[in-house]
Amino acid sequence: MNRVLVVDDEPQIVRALVINLKARKYEVDAAPDGATALKLAAARHPDVVVLDLGLPDMDGVEVIKGLRGWSRVPILVLSARQTSDEKVEALDAGADDYVTKPFGMDELLARLRAAVRRAEPTGPADDEVIVETEGFTVDLAAKKVNRGGRDIRLTPTEWHLLEVLVRNQGRLVSQKQLLQEVWGPSYGTETNYLRVYMAQLRRKLESDPSHPRHFITEPGMGYRFEG
């Protein structure tokens, strides 16, 4: 059974989420502010966090950064903020997806399931493949990336994006294919997600992120991984 941490200061939204999640056999914890959320996350180890950005004690982006300091738990942002810059800021801080209020419960639950699915380890059927470049090594079976002798911490979404590209080494993967494989079948036009996450992968893995050798952009078409 998956545990969800709901972080929102609007009681009616929390109540609706708790009822719907429990009806689908999720265990649910709720926090009305950022400080409580960080304490609950450390104590309860949720499988996914649903986070409102407009909290009374701190900005939700600070909560994301706090969680990302020690955890790879999937974070689904729920917010009335609708501008592209604010969405990118949350994604750049480490969020895995973004749902704008008001939202449909079915859509939110579908995205939550997708976030949990992305974070789950794959079974032994997953190919035991190790891909080496001159700068880093990707172990697809262990879901680990090593650079310069140390493991690199990736969020579940960063890992999934890396995995799709590495498994298609040398081949162009279209923007639509990446969005649908990593975020789900209802995606296809949110290319700003790809820009944010590709920038994060380059920053973590490329020796010169501004002149990438491994994560190549094909303008207007997609991305390609070169080993």
Order of alpha helices (4+ residues) and beta strands (2+ residues): beta-alpha-beta-alpha-beta-alpha-beta-alpha-beta-alpha-beta-beta-beta-beta-alpha-beta-alpha-alpha-beta-beta
